[in-house]
Amino acid sequence: MGGHSHWATTKHKKAAVDAKRGKVFTKIIREITTAARIGGGDPDGNPRLRAVMLKARDQNMPQDNIKKAIQRGTGELPGVVYEETTYECYGPGGVAMLVEIMSDNKNRTVSEVRHILTKYGGSISGSGTVAWIFSRKGYITVEKTKSDEEKLMTLALEAGAEDMKTGERYFEVLTVPSDLEKVKKALEKNRIPMAVSEVTMVPQNYVHLEGRDAEQMLKLMEEMEDHEDVQNLYANFDIPDEVMDKIAAR
């Protein structure tokens, strides 16, 4: 999972930069509005809304923005209705991908997603072809230099984590989604810094990439992440950290 944890950390660092430009806020606002429209505006009775509000607070989104997004979802304020779709795709080297979109014009978005995929050697696949590879999990990464392995494992498992893996540079803690916050709080209480803490789709197997396929895969991920209608993007590539570092340095 080395490449997986490295990409997750890189994505979070990029999100911090994007947040300053409002790009991350735009995506989170769409998600809040849609969650409130489907499940109501009370986070106590709407787990999806509660989860995305935590994400908004992690990105330091102003409370007023969150409130207005909820009101647009519940109909108290006028707003656009977004349609949710998940595309199952293949990337370079046969990498499995899930692309979760939220759009007010599905036909336009699918055309643009298909164009990005084709540009980097990927394609949209049929329903059910790759979704089975992924499971929704709470996912935490901790730099290996920031914590003792045995201490981290003990704290995480006692707080309810399912498993912990050791990557090239990171420890990776897996939980059921509902236990993520409990494990996160246990690590915060013990002053263990986390590089990533999120609910994500974790693949059960990985496709090892190097060379041109690795380079194309990372370019594909970056361009897809930048698309305003792409809410979440998951892939089962494993690119060695040193290869990712070389590509990033170009």
LUMKOLDREN-909937 format. One record per residue (C-alpha): residue in one letter; z, y, x. Coordinates in pm, 1 decimal, m for minus. Each point is the difference from the previous one (the first is absolute). Layout:
# residues N
SITE_residuo_Z_Y_X
SITE_A_Z_Y_X $
...
This chain:
# residues 250
SITE_residuo_Z_Y_X
SITE_M_0.0_0.0_0.0 $
SITE_G_m21.3_226.2_305.5 $
SITE_G_m305.2_191.2_m117.7 $
SITE_H_139.0_17.6_m352.6 $
SITE_S_322.7_172.4_105.3 $
SITE_H_m184.9_228.0_240.8 $
SITE_W_m240.2_111.6_m273.4 $
SITE_A_285.2_51.2_m248.7 $
SITE_T_181.6_224.3_248.8 $
SITE_T_m316.6_191.7_87.7 $
SITE_K_m68.7_51.1_m371.3 $
SITE_H_348.8_144.8_m56.7 $
SITE_K_m36.2_239.9_292.2 $
SITE_K_m336.4_110.7_m139.6 $
SITE_A_155.3_42.0_m345.4 $
SITE_A_252.1_245.0_143.6 $
SITE_V_m288.0_212.6_130.8 $
SITE_D_m200.4_m36.7_m321.8 $
SITE_A_306.1_103.3_m203.4 $
SITE_K_m18.4_343.4_158.6 $
SITE_R_m353.7_34.1_m132.5 $
SITE_G_100.0_m118.2_m344.9 $
SITE_K_m214.9_m313.7_9.0 $
SITE_V_291.8_m241.0_m34.2 $
SITE_F_154.6_215.4_m271.6 $
SITE_T_m321.2_m22.8_m204.3 $
SITE_K_2.1_m380.0_9.3 $
SITE_I_370.7_m25.7_m82.3 $
SITE_I_m33.6_244.7_m289.9 $
SITE_R_m275.5_m216.8_m149.1 $
SITE_E_221.6_m305.2_34.1 $
SITE_I_301.2_172.2_m159.9 $
SITE_T_m212.6_125.9_m289.9 $
SITE_T_m150.6_m343.0_m62.1 $
SITE_A_336.1_m178.6_27.1 $
SITE_A_154.7_243.2_m250.7 $
SITE_R_m297.1_m34.9_m236.8 $
SITE_I_26.2_m380.8_m0.7 $
SITE_G_377.7_m51.5_12.8 $
SITE_G_157.6_329.0_m110.3 $
SITE_G_164.2_286.2_186.0 $
SITE_D_346.6_m150.9_52.7 $
SITE_P_20.3_m156.0_349.7 $
SITE_D_304.0_m207.5_m101.5 $
SITE_G_m214.2_m187.5_m250.0 $
SITE_N_m325.1_11.4_198.5 $
SITE_P_20.7_m186.1_335.0 $
SITE_R_m349.1_107.0_103.5 $
SITE_L_82.9_366.7_m55.1 $
SITE_R_330.1_m39.7_184.0 $
SITE_A_m177.8_m153.5_301.7 $
SITE_V_m262.8_272.9_26.1 $
SITE_M_265.0_272.3_m40.7 $
SITE_L_176.6_m147.5_305.2 $
SITE_K_m330.2_16.3_185.9 $
SITE_A_m38.6_364.3_m106.2 $
SITE_R_346.1_85.2_129.7 $
SITE_D_m70.9_m179.5_329.5 $
SITE_Q_m295.3_238.8_38.4 $
SITE_N_222.2_299.3_m87.6 $
SITE_M_m196.4_80.6_m314.4 $
SITE_P_163.7_289.9_m190.9 $
SITE_Q_193.7_m108.0_m309.2 $
SITE_D_m204.9_236.4_m215.6 $
SITE_N_m322.3_m180.6_97.1 $
SITE_I_156.0_m332.7_m98.9 $
SITE_K_123.0_139.8_m332.8 $
SITE_K_m341.0_145.3_m91.4 $
SITE_A_m178.9_m323.2_94.0 $
SITE_I_232.8_m193.7_m233.2 $
SITE_Q_m59.2_252.9_m278.6 $
SITE_R_m376.5_m37.6_37.7 $
SITE_G_42.7_m374.7_m34.5 $
SITE_T_217.0_22.9_m311.0 $
SITE_G_m229.0_258.7_m160.7 $
SITE_E_245.0_291.6_18.8 $
SITE_L_m255.1_176.8_222.7 $
SITE_P_m380.1_m36.3_m8.7 $
SITE_G_m146.8_m222.6_270.2 $
SITE_V_m282.6_m230.2_107.0 $
SITE_V_11.8_m368.9_m93.6 $
SITE_Y_m60.1_m225.2_300.0 $
SITE_E_m130.7_m355.3_m24.4 $
SITE_E_143.0_m262.1_235.1 $
SITE_T_m216.5_m268.1_160.3 $
SITE_T_43.9_m240.8_290.4 $
SITE_Y_m306.6_m101.5_198.3 $
SITE_E_7.0_m326.3_193.9 $
SITE_C_m208.3_42.6_312.9 $
SITE_Y_m96.2_m143.9_336.5 $
SITE_G_m2.5_200.7_321.1 $
SITE_P_m140.5_m69.4_347.5 $
SITE_G_63.3_m352.8_129.6 $
SITE_G_82.1_m129.8_m349.0 $
SITE_V_321.0_204.2_m38.8 $
SITE_A_136.4_m8.8_m356.7 $
SITE_M_69.6_340.7_m156.7 $
SITE_L_156.2_132.6_m319.3 $
SITE_V_m94.9_356.9_m89.3 $
SITE_E_212.2_153.1_m277.4 $
SITE_I_m163.0_306.3_m151.5 $
SITE_M_101.4_258.9_m258.0 $
SITE_S_m294.6_201.7_m126.5 $
SITE_D_m116.7_220.9_m284.7 $
SITE_N_m357.4_m119.4_65.7 $
SITE_K_m6.9_m371.8_77.6 $
SITE_N_m379.3_m22.2_41.1 $
SITE_R_m1.9_273.4_263.0 $
SITE_T_293.2_m154.7_185.9 $
SITE_V_m139.3_m355.3_13.5 $
SITE_S_m327.5_138.1_137.3 $
SITE_E_185.0_191.5_273.9 $
SITE_V_225.0_m296.6_85.8 $
SITE_R_m304.1_m228.2_24.9 $
SITE_H_m172.1_252.5_229.3 $
SITE_I_299.4_12.6_238.3 $
SITE_L_23.6_m378.9_11.2 $
SITE_T_m373.2_m45.2_68.0 $
SITE_K_13.0_261.2_277.0 $
SITE_Y_245.2_m214.9_196.0 $
SITE_G_m127.8_m348.7_m81.7 $
SITE_G_212.4_m68.6_m308.2 $
SITE_S_m71.2_m74.0_m366.5 $
SITE_I_161.8_m14.3_m343.5 $
SITE_S_71.4_m358.1_m101.5 $
SITE_G_63.8_m167.6_m334.7 $
SITE_S_325.7_m3.4_m195.5 $
SITE_G_248.7_m257.6_130.4 $
SITE_T_m171.5_m53.1_335.3 $
SITE_V_262.4_164.1_223.3 $
SITE_A_293.0_108.7_m221.2 $
SITE_W_164.1_m341.7_37.6 $
SITE_I_48.6_66.6_372.7 $
SITE_F_246.7_285.0_m65.2 $
SITE_S_356.3_12.7_m136.7 $
SITE_R_192.9_315.6_m93.4 $
SITE_K_296.2_42.1_236.7 $
SITE_G_247.8_253.8_124.4 $
SITE_Y_m97.7_66.9_361.6 $
SITE_I_203.8_166.0_275.9 $
SITE_T_m88.6_38.9_365.9 $
SITE_V_241.2_89.9_280.2 $
SITE_E_m109.8_68.6_357.7 $
SITE_K_127.7_m273.5_231.3 $
SITE_T_146.6_265.9_229.5 $
SITE_K_210.8_141.7_m286.5 $
SITE_S_209.1_m303.7_m97.3 $
SITE_D_143.4_m326.1_122.7 $
SITE_E_m186.6_m288.6_m162.5 $
SITE_E_305.2_m203.0_m97.1 $
SITE_K_182.5_300.6_m144.9 $
SITE_L_m305.0_105.4_m203.0 $
SITE_M_m57.9_m350.5_m132.9 $
SITE_T_365.4_m38.9_m103.8 $
SITE_L_9.3_337.1_m178.2 $
SITE_A_m333.4_m53.0_m173.8 $
SITE_L_69.8_m352.5_m122.5 $
SITE_E_351.0_88.9_m119.4 $
SITE_A_m149.3_291.0_m197.7 $
SITE_G_m247.1_m232.8_m171.8 $
SITE_A_m309.1_m17.1_222.8 $
SITE_E_m215.3_m312.8_m29.3 $
SITE_D_m121.0_m21.7_358.8 $
SITE_M_m37.4_181.3_331.7 $
SITE_K_m288.1_m36.9_246.3 $
SITE_T_m41.1_121.2_356.3 $
SITE_G_m326.0_173.0_89.1 $
SITE_E_m125.5_147.9_326.2 $
SITE_R_183.2_331.3_m44.1 $
SITE_Y_180.7_m26.5_m331.8 $
SITE_F_242.8_m214.2_m195.6 $
SITE_E_m135.1_m51.4_m351.5 $
SITE_V_240.9_m52.3_m289.1 $
SITE_L_m127.8_m143.7_m330.0 $
SITE_T_178.2_25.1_m336.3 $
SITE_V_m79.0_m48.6_m366.3 $
SITE_P_m106.9_346.6_m125.4 $
SITE_S_317.7_57.8_m202.4 $
SITE_D_220.9_m55.2_307.8 $
SITE_L_m181.3_244.2_230.5 $
SITE_E_230.9_295.8_m69.9 $
SITE_K_312.3_m213.7_46.9 $
SITE_V_m117.5_m123.0_342.2 $
SITE_K_m117.8_348.2_97.4 $
SITE_K_342.3_148.5_m82.1 $
SITE_A_175.2_m270.3_206.8 $
SITE_L_m212.0_89.0_304.1 $
SITE_E_50.3_374.7_m54.5 $
SITE_K_376.0_m52.7_m24.9 $
SITE_N_m10.6_m168.8_341.4 $
SITE_R_m222.7_274.4_143.5 $
SITE_I_m298.0_m223.5_61.8 $
SITE_P_m314.8_216.7_m15.3 $
SITE_M_m293.6_m140.9_m196.1 $
SITE_A_m361.4_72.8_88.2 $
SITE_V_m121.8_m122.5_m340.9 $
SITE_S_177.6_m71.9_m328.9 $
SITE_E_m220.1_m71.8_m301.1 $
SITE_V_m105.2_m242.0_m270.5 $
SITE_T_m335.7_m138.8_108.3 $
SITE_M_m230.4_m298.6_m31.6 $
SITE_V_63.9_m241.5_287.3 $
SITE_P_m268.9_m261.2_78.3 $
SITE_Q_90.9_m364.9_49.2 $
SITE_N_m255.5_m38.3_280.8 $
SITE_Y_m178.4_228.0_243.7 $
SITE_V_m346.8_36.8_152.7 $
SITE_H_10.2_72.3_373.0 $
SITE_L_m238.0_279.4_104.3 $
SITE_E_m108.8_140.7_334.3 $
SITE_G_m300.8_189.1_134.0 $
SITE_R_m247.7_160.6_m242.0 $
SITE_D_153.4_m164.1_m308.4 $
SITE_A_339.7_152.2_84.8 $
SITE_E_m151.5_343.5_53.2 $
SITE_Q_m200.1_m16.3_m324.2 $
SITE_M_305.0_m123.3_m192.0 $
SITE_L_217.3_291.7_112.0 $
SITE_K_m272.9_253.3_m78.5 $
SITE_L_m39.3_m158.4_m344.3 $
SITE_M_374.8_17.7_m65.9 $
SITE_E_21.0_363.5_108.4 $
SITE_E_m293.3_114.3_m212.9 $
SITE_M_118.6_m197.9_m301.1 $
SITE_E_355.5_138.8_33.0 $
SITE_D_m147.2_351.6_7.4 $
SITE_H_m177.5_m45.5_m334.2 $
SITE_E_185.9_198.9_m264.5 $
SITE_D_m29.5_m275.1_m263.8 $
SITE_V_134.3_m280.5_222.4 $
SITE_Q_370.9_m33.7_m75.6 $
SITE_N_76.5_m308.5_208.3 $
SITE_L_m191.1_m211.8_247.7 $
SITE_Y_97.6_m344.8_128.9 $
SITE_A_m173.2_m227.9_250.5 $
SITE_N_78.2_m320.8_188.4 $
SITE_F_m129.3_96.5_345.0 $
SITE_D_195.0_m63.2_316.8 $
SITE_I_m109.2_221.3_288.5 $
SITE_P_204.7_m21.1_323.4 $
SITE_D_197.6_316.5_70.0 $
SITE_E_m173.8_57.2_333.6 $
SITE_V_m341.0_m14.0_m173.3 $
SITE_M_117.0_249.5_m264.4 $
SITE_D_129.5_229.2_274.4 $
SITE_K_m337.8_m8.7_181.7 $
SITE_I_m192.1_76.9_m317.8 $
SITE_A_238.6_283.8_m93.3 $
SITE_A_m37.9_153.3_346.3 $
SITE_R_m379.7_36.4_m31.6 $
